[in-house]
Amino acid sequence: MSCLRLHFERGGALIAKLRDDAVSSSASIMEILPFESRIQHTRWCGREIYLPIKTLRRPEKENQTGVVSKFDLVYWRDWDFKDQEHAPETLSMFYGAEKLSFHGGLITVNVIGRILWEQEEMLETIGERVWSSGFEKVKVELLPE
């Protein structure tokens, strides 16, 4: 099972285990590793922090849900966007359980992994810090096995 490490500019790192049954989404993320992005908070979805990403191949819908759990790592894109090649995409983490919605209504995401539960305090600290302080750089890489 592959793991990602996320290093945060203002301190801390999180490790996420990728799911074996999220083949399309995981492969799309692995193709662009390592990468840097700016993490930000999604206020309308609750306790979510997300990174804008640009995959080379758009993953299919898999493990979709509109209700996420604390620790979930998900892939999202606007599945209804007319030009899918340019549809916005994100890699998101949740530091609380949420029912997902935005200004256009309910949304679904591909659940692709989970932050290690042992990192609960760090996940909450980073989530609250991004919510209160704004953007933060993050580097995402494959964790060596």
N, C-alpha and C positions, 0 to 999 in steps of 0.2 A: 504494500500500500504506500503510495507516494504522499509526501508531506510538503507543504509550503511553509516558508518562514517569512514573516512580514516584520521589517525593521522600521520603527517610527522615529522621525526626525527629533522629536522632543523627548525621546526615551522610551524604552521598552520594545519588546518583540513578542509576537504571537506565532504559534505553530498550529497549522490546520492540517488534519488528515483528510485526504481526498477519498471520496466514496468509490468503491469498485464498480458500482452500477451507474455512475455518471460519466460514461465513456466519452461521449461527444463533447460535453462541456469541459471535462478535465483535459482532453487532448487539445482543445482550442486554447486553453490557458497555458498549458505546457509549451506550446509552440512559440509563445511570446516571452517566455522567461529567459533571463531575469528582466524585470522592467521597473521603472520608477513612475509614480503617479502622485497626485495630490488627493489625500483622503479628505472627505467632508462629511457633514452630518445631513441626514435626510429627515428633516423635522416632520414632514407629513406622514412618514411611515413609522414614527416612534423612535425606538432605540436602535437605529441603524446607522452605520458609517459605511461609506462606499467610495470606491475608486473608479473613475472613468477609465475604460480600457478600449483597445481596438484589436480584436482578434483577426487572424488571417482567414479563418473559415468560421462562419457563423454556426454555432452548435444547434442541434435540434432540440425540441422540447423533450425533457426527461426529468423524472422525479419532481414534477411540477406541484407547487402548492401555493396557496394564497395566505396560509397561516404558518409562520415560522417559529422556531424555538430559539431560546437563548443558546448561543454558541454556533448557530448555523452559518455556514459560508455558502453564498448563493451567486449564481450568474443571472443577470437580468438584461433583457433588451426590450425595446418597444416592439413586440411581436406584430402589432397592427400598423407599424410605420410602412408607408407605401414603398419606399426605396430601402429594402432591407440591407443593402450594402452600406448604407449610411445611417442606419438606425442606431441611436445611442445604446451603449453597452456599459454595464458596470459589474464589478466584483464587490459584493457587499457582505458585511458581518453584522450580526445582531447581538446586542448585549442585553436583550430582553425579548420575551415572546411578543409577537405582533401579528395583527391581521393587516395585510398589506393593501394600501390604497394610495392614490394620489389624486390630483385635481380632476382627472378624467374618470375616476371610479376605482374599482378593485383591480388588482394586478396579480399576476402569478410569476414565480421565479423557479429556476432550476436549482434544487438543493444539491451542491456538489461536494460538500465536506463539512467538517465541524472543527471549531477551535477546541484545543484540549481543555477538558473541564478543570484541570488543575490550574489553569490560567484565568479563572473566573475573576479574581480581583484585578489582574492586569487588564483584562478585556473591559471591565467596567470603568477602570481608571482612564483608559485610552478613549473609550466612548464618551465619557463625561468631559474629558479634556477637549476633544474635537468639537463637541457641542458648545462648550463655553468659549473656546479660543479660536475657533475657525479652522481654516485649512492647515494641513500638515503634510509634509512630504513623507512618502513611505516607499520602501524598496521591497519587492516581492521576488523571492527566489525559491528554487527547488532545494529542499533540505537534503544534504548528502545522506545516503543510507548507511 
